[in-house]
Amino acid sequence: MKVLLVEDDPTMRTTLQRALGRRGMQVDSCDDGLRALGAWQAGSPDVVVLDLTLPGLDGLQVLEQARRSGLATPVLILTARGTVGDRVIGLNTGADDYLPKPFDLDELVARLHALGRRRGDAAGQSEAAPLRVGELRHERDSGAVYFRDEVLELTPREAALLQALMARPGHALSKERLFELVFPGADDVQYEAIEVVVYRLRKKLAHTGAVLMTLRGLGYLLKDA
């Protein structure tokens, strides 16, 4: 997997480049927003890891210009800005995932592999049609989920759960399968943790008309009320 790492902190950049390299990834890095666009276009990475606070252009400006120019590479925003509002802005601009600092390296690696697989699955498709359940819409290019024309404010795990259910509306997904999608590589997390994510997501969907159902012995499904 080819990764473009855009990070202006030299210690963080060097540490991540070495750590990801040891995990078998080919990592190119730059520390400036303006140079990042050139490196992105020239390097054709599989995934971009993008900090928000950068000299030249900030991360959101880099992302906005890249999407405007047709660069569709999956992007994981890696930043100290961890509020829900910042995540929503990033998703609206075209990010695919969001991991606030400080973070766990194993989680970062799992998320990068997930984004890489998503890119592979999309190869050869001319257009990724949005997923829809009632008035919910998941834009697969950006990763954002909308209710009507407003972005739902979701944590990354809530978003992963909802997107998995929207991909198969009206069909049950087992707790084990959802756990793999929502907590990739998290060997120290109990299966019951998925129930917490379901509970929180169900509250956020209460006003949308979409129903997140629990089917005893089968798992969970999403349907339009």
N, C-alpha and C positions, 0 to 999 in steps of 0.2 A: 504494500500500500504506500502510495506517495502522499506525503503530508506537507502542506505549506504552513509553517508556524510563523505567525505575525505577532511579535511580542517585543516591547521596547526595553523591558527589564533584562539586562545582560545575564544576571544570575539565573533567573527563571528560564530564559531562552536556552542557555547552555544546558541547564539541568534537564529540561524537557527533551531537548534534542538528543541527548545521550540516552535518557531513559526510554524514549520511544524507539530509538535506534536499536537498543538491546532487545526490544520486543519485535524486531524484524521489520520495522517501518523505515522507509527512506524519507528522511526529513530535510527539507530546505527551509531556511529561516530568513527573516528580515525584520528590521526594527523600526521601519518608517512606513507610514500609510501610503505615501506616493509610490515608493519602491514596491510595496506589496502588490499594487495593481499590475505593474509590469511583470513581476515574478509570477503572479497568478496566470496571466495570459500566456507567458512564455513556457511555464513549467507544466501546465495541464495536470494539476494535482488531483488526487482522488477525493481528498478532504482538506478543507482549510480550517485551521485553528486560529481564531482572530481575537486579539485583545481589543478593548474599546478605547482605552486611553493611549493614543499614539501621536507622535509628532508628524507634521506634514498634513495628513488627513486623519481624523479620528476613525475608529473602527466602523462606526455606522455610515460615515461618508464613503469609506472604502467599499462596504457591502452594497450600499445604494448604487454607486457607480458601476460596480461589477455586475449587479443584476440588470441594470439599465443597458449595459453593453452586451448582454446575452450570456454571461458566465453563470452556469447553472450548478457549479460544484457545490456539494453539501458543505455547510458552514456551521461550525461549533463556536459559539462566542464564549470566550474564557476571560472573565473579568471580576474585579472586586466589587463592581456595581451589582448587587444581588437582589434589588427590590422587584416586586411583581411588575411595576410600571416599566422598569428598564427591560425586563424580559419581553413584555408586550411590544415595546418599541422595536426591540431587536427582531422579533418574529414578524412584525409588520414590514420591516425593512427587507426581510428575506432570509433571516437565519433559520437553520434547521434544528438547532439544539442550543442549550444554554447551560453552562456550568460555572457557578460562582466560585471565586477564590475565598478561602483555601479549599482545595479539593483533594480527593483520593485518587492516586495515580491509576489504580485498577479500574475505578469508575470511568476515568477519562479514556483509558484504552478500550473498555467495553463500548463506550459511546462512539468512539472513532470506528471501531469494527462495525457497529450497527449502521452508521452512516455510509461506510464503504459498501456494505451489502445492499443498502438502499440504492446506491448509485449503480451497482451492478445489476440489480433487478430492473432498473429503469433504462438500462442500455438498450438501444434499438427501438425504444418507444418514441414516437414523434411528439406525443403530447400526453401528459399525465392528467387525466380528467379528475376533477375533485370528487371526493367521496361525500355523499349526502345521506342524512337521516332526518326526515322532516325539514325543519328550518336550520339544522346544523349543516355546516359545510367545512370539510377539511381540504385545504389547498395543499396538495402533496408537494408542490414545488417549494413552498415556503415553510411547510410544517405547521402553519397556523390553523386554528379551528375557529370558525365564525358562527355566531348566532345572528341570523339575518345579516346585517352589515357590520356587526361589532365583534371584535376579537374577544374570545373568552380568555379570562385571566386564569391560566392553569400553570401548575408547577410542571417541571419536565416529566415527572412520573404520572401525574394526572393526564397530561397530554398523551403520553405513550399508551396508557390504558384506553383512553377514549379513541385514539386513532386505531388501535387494534380492534376494538368493538365495532367501529364505524366501517371497517373493511369487510365485516361480515354481519350486516344488520339482520336481526331476527334469528341469528344462529348463536348457540351457546359456545363460549370458549371456556375451557377448563381453568380452574385456579392455577394449576401447574403451568399451563402454557402462558397465561397472562403474567405469572410471576417471572418467567424467563424473559418476557418482553419488557417488563417494567423495572425489574431489578437484574439486568444482565451482569453476570459475573459476581453477583453478591452472595457468596457461599455462606456468609455469617448472618444472613437475614432469614428469619423464619417465614414459612409460607403464609402465616396469618397476617403478615404485613400487608398483603394485597388487600385484605379486608378494610384496612385503614384508608388506603387510597380509594377504594370503591366508595366508602362512606363519604369522604370529602368530595369526590367527583359527583356523587349523587346529589349532594346539597347544591353544587354549582349548576347542575342541570335542571333544578326544580322549576325554573321559570321558562325553560326552553320548549317544553312539550315532549322532549325525548325522555324515555323511561329506561333506567338501568335496572334490570331485573336480576334477582338471585334465583337460580334454579337449583334446588337442593340435589346434590349428587352429580350435577352436570357442570355448574359454573355460573357464568354471567352472560347476559345478552343485552343488547341495546335495541330498542324499537321506538317507532314513532307512535305517540299516544293517539 
